[in-house]
Amino acid sequence: MGIPGCPDLAFSTASADNILIVLIHNVSNANWSMMDKGSSPSAGLPSTRSATQNVTVLPLEHGTKLALHSAMQLAFGEALASPQLTRMRLLAARVHTDRLFRIVLPSYLYDRPIPERHRIIFYMGHLEAFEANLLAPQPNSDLDRLFAFGIDPVDGSLPVDQPSDWPTCEAVTKYVAETRQRVNEALSWSQIENEDLLLNVAIEHRLMHAETLTYLLHQLPLEKKVSVSLPANRQAEALWIPQVVAIPEGIATLGLCTSSGQFGWDNEFQQHRVDVPAFRIDRYKVSNGQYLAFI
């Protein structure tokens, strides 16, 4: 797909086993740029292999924004300005949420897995409406207004809206495609005031919804989801051995400085540095087998 405002670059992704692979194609010299594997944003990313053959493989999890931004900078250096990197992160966030919606069988998109929350179909349109209202507002759009706020319950009671109160799946799919195109064109053809700030808000908003969608979809019965059969990785199970690692003492830096120019929410400022004594921690998360033994 094309990158808004970056006519010489195209953006492509692939995913498997909860991994996002980002490929950036330089149209002008026909080179694919990809980046190497990074286990997490905090683990850092290794140097790229070459200017024309670099691969980035990123975990699909909340917080991927920093890893993706760092990886793209490694691949292109100063070739991409900050606004271009931010636009590419928006595209990657779209890929992430699209994958989540594809988990649900189409006939169940109007379900409400959690009684206090909206129907799933709302969130499909809401992510696009939010970005359009930020970056490419369009007066008197009924669907923009509907998906911006949803159908709120009266007097604080549980929602009582019916599936028939919402647009058809075909209409929502059309709205998503048209709204994305509207936002892309606005980014490509016009100078948006405070663009970097607004793009960061849009990305954060989408990734926060991705996080809440995961627990919402977890409440959806299994038979309403796309069935995926994965072979058990017995070799990985055999190699997994609980380990404890020692972390030396050091300084932990929390938060951001207002002078840094980086995007952050109000509770991420000011920067705070803490002396942390040495400690020990498990290398791996608690496994299902360990938890079963515990209970």
C-alpha positions as CSV (number, residue, x, y, z in Angstrom):
1,M,0.0,0.0,0.0
2,G,1.2,3.6,-0.6
3,I,2.4,5.7,2.3
4,P,0.5,9.1,2.5
5,G,2.9,11.9,1.7
6,C,5.7,9.5,0.7
7,P,5.4,9.1,-3.1
8,D,8.6,7.1,-3.5
9,L,7.7,4.5,-0.8
10,A,5.2,1.7,-0.6
11,F,4.4,-0.2,2.5
12,S,3.6,-3.9,2.8
13,T,3.1,-6.3,5.8
14,A,2.7,-9.9,6.5
15,S,1.9,-11.6,9.8
16,A,2.1,-15.1,11.3
17,D,2.1,-16.5,14.8
18,N,1.5,-13.0,16.4
19,I,4.4,-11.5,14.5
20,L,4.2,-8.5,12.2
21,I,6.6,-8.3,9.3
22,V,7.0,-4.8,7.8
23,L,8.4,-4.3,4.3
24,I,9.1,-0.9,2.8
25,H,9.6,-0.6,-0.9
26,N,11.6,2.3,-2.4
27,V,9.8,2.8,-5.7
28,S,12.4,5.0,-7.1
29,N,15.3,2.5,-7.0
30,A,13.2,-0.8,-6.7
31,N,14.9,-1.8,-3.4
32,W,12.9,-3.6,-0.7
33,S,13.8,-2.5,2.8
34,M,13.0,-4.8,5.6
35,M,14.4,-5.0,9.2
36,D,15.8,-7.7,11.5
37,K,14.0,-9.4,14.3
38,G,13.5,-7.6,17.6
39,S,12.0,-9.4,20.6
40,S,10.4,-6.4,22.1
41,P,10.7,-2.6,22.1
42,S,12.7,-2.7,25.3
43,A,15.1,-5.3,24.0
44,G,16.3,-2.9,21.2
45,L,16.8,-3.8,17.6
46,P,19.9,-5.1,15.9
47,S,21.6,-3.4,13.0
48,T,20.2,-3.9,9.6
49,R,21.8,-6.4,7.2
50,S,22.3,-4.0,4.3
51,A,20.8,-1.0,2.7
52,T,18.7,-3.0,0.3
53,Q,17.9,-6.2,2.2
54,N,16.8,-5.4,5.7
55,V,13.9,-7.1,7.5
56,T,11.9,-6.0,10.5
57,V,9.9,-8.5,12.5
58,L,8.0,-7.1,15.4
59,P,5.8,-8.5,18.1
60,L,2.1,-7.5,17.6
61,E,1.5,-6.0,21.1
62,H,0.5,-2.8,22.7
63,G,3.6,-0.6,22.6
64,T,4.9,-1.8,19.3
65,K,4.9,1.8,18.1
66,L,8.4,2.5,19.6
67,A,9.9,-0.7,18.1
68,L,8.5,0.1,14.7
69,H,9.7,3.7,14.8
70,S,13.2,2.6,15.8
71,A,13.4,-0.1,13.2
72,M,12.4,2.1,10.4
73,Q,15.0,4.7,11.5
74,L,17.6,1.9,11.4
75,A,16.6,1.0,7.9
76,F,16.4,4.4,6.4
77,G,18.4,6.7,8.7
78,E,17.7,10.3,7.7
79,A,16.0,9.3,4.5
80,L,12.6,9.4,6.3
81,A,11.6,12.5,8.2
82,S,9.6,12.1,11.4
83,P,6.2,12.7,9.8
84,Q,6.8,9.9,7.3
85,L,7.7,7.5,10.1
86,T,4.6,8.5,12.0
87,R,2.4,7.8,8.9
88,M,4.0,4.4,8.5
89,R,3.2,3.6,12.1
90,L,-0.4,4.5,11.5
91,L,-0.5,2.0,8.6
92,A,1.0,-0.7,10.8
93,A,-1.6,0.0,13.5
94,R,-4.3,-0.4,10.9
95,V,-2.9,-3.8,10.0
96,H,-2.9,-4.8,13.6
97,T,-6.6,-3.9,14.2
98,D,-7.7,-5.4,10.9
99,R,-6.2,-8.7,12.0
100,L,-8.3,-8.6,15.2
101,F,-11.6,-7.9,13.4
102,R,-10.8,-10.9,11.0
103,I,-10.9,-13.2,14.0
104,V,-14.7,-12.8,14.2
105,L,-16.9,-14.7,11.7
106,P,-18.9,-12.0,9.7
107,S,-22.3,-13.2,10.9
108,Y,-21.3,-12.4,14.6
109,L,-19.9,-8.9,14.1
110,Y,-23.2,-7.5,15.6
111,D,-22.7,-9.5,18.8
112,R,-22.0,-7.7,22.1
113,P,-19.6,-10.0,24.0
114,I,-19.6,-7.7,27.1
115,P,-23.0,-6.3,28.1
116,E,-21.6,-2.8,29.0
117,R,-19.7,-2.4,25.7
118,H,-20.7,-1.6,22.2
119,R,-21.4,-4.2,19.5
120,I,-18.2,-5.3,17.6
121,I,-19.4,-3.6,14.5
122,F,-19.2,-0.2,16.2
123,Y,-15.5,-0.5,16.7
124,M,-14.8,-1.3,13.1
125,G,-16.3,2.1,12.1
126,H,-15.2,3.9,15.3
127,L,-11.4,3.7,14.6
128,E,-11.8,5.2,11.2
129,A,-14.3,7.9,12.3
130,F,-12.0,9.0,15.0
131,E,-9.1,9.4,12.6
132,A,-11.2,11.1,10.0
133,N,-12.6,13.6,12.5
134,L,-9.0,14.4,13.6
135,L,-7.3,14.6,10.2
136,A,-10.0,15.0,7.5
137,P,-13.3,16.2,9.0
138,Q,-16.3,16.1,6.7
139,P,-19.3,18.2,7.7
140,N,-22.8,16.5,8.0
141,S,-21.6,12.9,7.7
142,D,-24.1,10.7,9.5
143,L,-21.8,7.7,9.7
144,D,-18.9,9.9,11.0
145,R,-21.2,11.0,13.8
146,L,-22.6,7.6,14.5
147,F,-19.2,5.9,14.7
148,A,-17.7,8.8,16.6
149,F,-20.0,8.3,19.6
150,G,-22.1,5.1,19.1
151,I,-25.6,4.7,20.5
152,D,-25.3,5.5,24.1
153,P,-27.7,3.9,26.7
154,V,-30.2,6.1,28.5
155,D,-29.8,7.0,32.2
156,G,-26.7,4.9,32.7
157,S,-28.4,1.6,32.1
158,L,-27.0,-1.2,29.9
159,P,-27.2,-0.6,26.1
160,V,-30.5,-1.7,24.5
161,D,-29.7,-1.0,20.8
162,Q,-30.5,-3.7,18.3
163,P,-28.4,-5.0,15.4
164,S,-31.0,-3.5,13.1
165,D,-30.0,0.0,14.5
166,W,-26.6,-0.3,12.8
167,P,-25.6,-0.1,9.2
168,T,-25.1,-3.3,7.3
169,C,-21.8,-5.1,7.2
170,E,-21.3,-4.1,3.6
171,A,-22.1,-0.4,4.4
172,V,-19.5,-0.4,7.2
173,T,-16.9,-2.1,5.1
174,K,-17.5,0.6,2.4
175,Y,-17.3,3.3,5.0
176,V,-14.0,2.0,6.4
177,A,-12.4,1.9,2.9
178,E,-13.7,5.4,1.9
179,T,-12.7,7.0,5.2
180,R,-9.2,5.6,5.0
181,Q,-8.9,6.9,1.5
182,R,-10.1,10.3,2.7
183,V,-7.5,10.4,5.5
184,N,-4.8,9.2,3.2
185,E,-5.6,11.9,0.6
186,A,-5.6,14.6,3.3
187,L,-2.2,13.5,4.5
188,S,-0.9,13.4,0.9
189,W,-2.3,16.6,-0.5
190,S,-2.6,19.1,2.3
191,Q,-0.6,20.6,5.1
192,I,-2.4,19.5,8.3
193,E,-1.8,21.8,11.3
194,N,-0.2,19.9,14.2
195,E,-0.1,16.8,11.9
196,D,2.5,14.9,14.0
197,L,0.6,15.4,17.2
198,L,-2.7,14.4,15.6
199,L,-1.2,11.3,14.0
200,N,0.2,10.2,17.3
201,V,-3.2,10.7,19.0
202,A,-4.7,8.6,16.2
203,I,-2.1,5.8,16.6
204,E,-2.4,5.7,20.4
205,H,-6.2,5.6,20.1
206,R,-6.2,2.7,17.7
207,L,-3.7,0.7,19.7
208,M,-5.6,1.3,22.9
209,H,-8.7,-0.1,21.2
210,A,-6.6,-3.0,20.0
211,E,-5.8,-3.8,23.6
212,T,-9.4,-3.6,24.7
213,L,-10.6,-5.5,21.7
214,T,-8.5,-8.5,22.7
215,Y,-10.3,-9.0,26.0
216,L,-13.7,-8.2,24.4
217,L,-13.1,-10.9,21.7
218,H,-11.9,-13.2,24.4
219,Q,-15.4,-13.2,25.7
220,L,-16.8,-14.2,22.3
221,P,-17.6,-17.9,22.2
222,L,-15.1,-20.0,20.2
223,E,-17.6,-21.1,17.6
224,K,-18.1,-17.5,16.6
225,K,-14.5,-17.0,15.7
226,V,-12.4,-18.1,12.7
227,S,-10.9,-21.5,13.4
228,V,-7.2,-21.7,13.2
229,S,-5.4,-25.0,13.6
230,L,-1.8,-24.8,14.7
231,P,0.4,-27.8,15.3
232,A,1.8,-28.1,18.8
233,N,5.4,-27.1,19.0
234,R,6.7,-30.0,21.1
235,Q,10.3,-29.1,20.4
236,A,9.8,-25.7,21.9
237,E,8.1,-27.2,24.9
238,A,11.1,-29.6,25.4
239,L,13.6,-26.7,25.3
240,W,11.7,-24.6,27.7
241,I,13.4,-24.6,31.1
242,P,12.4,-22.2,33.9
243,Q,15.3,-19.8,34.5
244,V,16.0,-16.9,36.9
245,V,18.3,-14.1,35.7
246,A,20.2,-11.6,37.8
247,I,19.6,-7.9,36.9
248,P,22.5,-5.6,38.1
249,E,21.8,-2.3,39.9
250,G,21.3,0.7,37.7
251,I,19.2,3.8,37.0
252,A,15.7,3.4,35.5
253,T,14.5,6.4,33.5
254,L,10.7,6.8,33.6
255,G,8.6,9.2,31.6
256,L,9.5,12.0,29.1
257,C,10.9,15.5,29.3
258,T,8.7,18.2,27.8
259,S,11.8,19.6,26.1
260,S,12.3,16.3,24.2
261,G,9.6,17.1,21.6
262,Q,8.3,13.5,21.9
263,F,4.6,12.7,21.9
264,G,3.2,11.6,25.3
265,W,0.1,11.8,27.4
266,D,0.0,14.1,30.4
267,N,0.7,11.3,32.8
268,E,4.0,10.5,30.9
269,F,5.6,13.8,31.9
270,Q,7.9,14.7,33.7
271,Q,10.9,12.4,33.4
272,H,11.8,10.6,36.6
273,R,15.1,8.7,37.3
274,V,15.2,6.1,40.0
275,D,18.2,4.1,41.4
276,V,17.2,0.4,41.3
277,P,19.1,-2.1,43.4
278,A,20.1,-5.4,41.9
279,F,17.4,-8.0,41.8
280,R,16.5,-11.4,40.3
281,I,13.5,-12.3,38.1
282,D,12.2,-15.2,36.1
283,R,13.3,-15.2,32.5
284,Y,9.9,-16.4,31.2
285,K,6.3,-15.7,32.1
286,V,4.4,-18.2,34.2
287,S,3.3,-21.1,31.9
288,N,-0.2,-22.7,31.9
289,G,1.5,-25.9,33.3
290,Q,3.1,-24.0,36.2
291,Y,-0.2,-22.3,37.0
292,L,-2.1,-25.6,36.9
293,A,0.4,-27.1,39.3
294,F,0.0,-24.1,41.6
295,I,-3.8,-24.4,41.8
